[in-house]
Amino acid sequence: MVVSPERAHPRKEMPPLPPASPKKCTPNDRRPTLEKHRTLSKDAAAWVGSSVVGIRQFDEAGLNLVLARAEELRAAPRAETRGRQTGKILANVFYEPSTRTSCSFQAAMLRLGGEVFCVAESTSSAKKGETLEDTARSLGCYADVVVLRHPESGAAAAAAQALGPAGAPVINAGDGVGEHPTQALLDLYTLCRELGEATPRAALSGKTVALVGDLKHGRTVHSLAKALAAFPVSLVFVAPPGLEMPAAIKAVVEAGAGSFAETTDLKSVVAGADALYVTRVQRERFLDPAQYEKTRGSYVVDAKLMMAAKPNCAVLHPLPRVDEISTDFDSDPRAAYFRQMENGLYARMALLDLLLGE
């Protein structure tokens, strides 16, 4: 792998997280406030009623628990899973377009025996000027859990604070360029299944994972990088100039158990990677259309490129794709992105099952 030595960062042991300091979150300050949300660990009973706003709420035992639950639900007869959350209601609240996340949460709740109602910004009182906090409080009167996608970073944390610890839990389904924690869960689940191991540590130790594309705006890669930081894995950030991984995310990884390096050259990375996580350049995040056109198509994963890759190198993509993975690669066994999409159903079933309890 050709990566500038001065841009490589050595592996180091992950230090304990510093004590959380009190912080007040107001409606105009929607930065994530993870210190107000409990750590999700091995005690399943402690998950009930918890909001999920960021991936770092899960410690390693918590990740293992939710992925194991996903495997259990996957293997269980559908008639059995359909009785687990009978009578529970999910509010599916999406202020941005979505196919997979929205539909998989709906399908997950229905497969658990619950019910779903959907809210879009275009048909909600947000069009009349209602605040997100008031919307959250209203939905908490009708639903047992609220799934929220919003264009502002920190919106899920603000909604969870508005509902309070006794209210319905909020699940962050993507908040602007911030995080997408349930995508990171299904990505870890996919990596485990593709690499043939039951836990992230077993699957990832000593492996190299390349994150490719728009790393500046990609909330999926932000959450995944934070999750991977807990394990002894080598990360390579591959991005065009101007779309590099944010410094705050690199700081989390640098303080973690693995290592990272950066490059603009995808071809130099492919041969050494055990997994490629490819993302699109996000047109909706650009203020200048000309800048988007300049950077789109910077990288294309196709059959020719993958001739240099390992025979078992898994290729993941959160979807939707534009032109960053050629359709001529879809039939390759290493193309994991459609299996990844199915894995999302079971990961979200597992999360809902744990948050809602018996």
Stockholm file with secondary structure:
# STOCKHOLM 1.0

chainA/1-358         MVVSPERAHPRKEMPPLPPASPKKCTPNDRRPTLEKHRTLSKDAAAWVGSSVVGIRQFDEAGLNLVLARAEELRAAPRAETRGRQTGKILANVFYEPSTRTSCSFQAAMLRLGGEVFCVAESTSSAKKGETLEDTARSLGCYADVVVLRHPESGAAAAAAQALGPAGAPVINAGDGVGEHPTQALLDLYTLCRELGEATPRAALSGKTVALVGDLKHGRTVHSLAKALAAFPVSLVFVAPPGLEMPAAIKAVVEAGAGSFAETTDLKSVVAGADALYVTRVQRERFLDPAQYEKTRGSYVVDAKLMMAAKPNCAVLHPLPRVDEISTDFDSDPRAAYFRQMENGLYARMALLDLLLGE
#=GR chainA/1-358 SS CCCCGGGCBCCCCCCCCCCCCCCCCCTTCCCCCGGGSCCBCSCGGGGTTCCBCCGGGBCHHHHHHHHHHHHHHHHSCHHHHTTTTTTCEEEEEESSCCSHHHHHHHHHHHHTTCEEEEEEGGGSGGGGTCCHHHHHHHHHTTCSEEEEEESSTTHHHHHHHHHCTTSCCEEEEEETTSCCHHHHHHHHHHHHHHHTCSSHHHHHTTCEEEEESCTTTCHHHHHHHHHHTTSSCEEEEECCTTCCCCHHHHHHHHTSSSEEEEESCSHHHHTTCSEEEECCCCGGGCSCHHHHHHHTTSCCBCTTGGGGSCTTCEEECCSCCSSSBCGGGTTSTTBCHHHHHHHHHHHHHHHHHHHHCC
#=GC SS_cons         CCCCGGGCBCCCCCCCCCCCCCCCCCTTCCCCCGGGSCCBCSCGGGGTTCCBCCGGGBCHHHHHHHHHHHHHHHHSCHHHHTTTTTTCEEEEEESSCCSHHHHHHHHHHHHTTCEEEEEEGGGSGGGGTCCHHHHHHHHHTTCSEEEEEESSTTHHHHHHHHHCTTSCCEEEEEETTSCCHHHHHHHHHHHHHHHTCSSHHHHHTTCEEEEESCTTTCHHHHHHHHHHTTSSCEEEEECCTTCCCCHHHHHHHHTSSSEEEEESCSHHHHTTCSEEEECCCCGGGCSCHHHHHHHTTSCCBCTTGGGGSCTTCEEECCSCCSSSBCGGGTTSTTBCHHHHHHHHHHHHHHHHHHHHCC
//
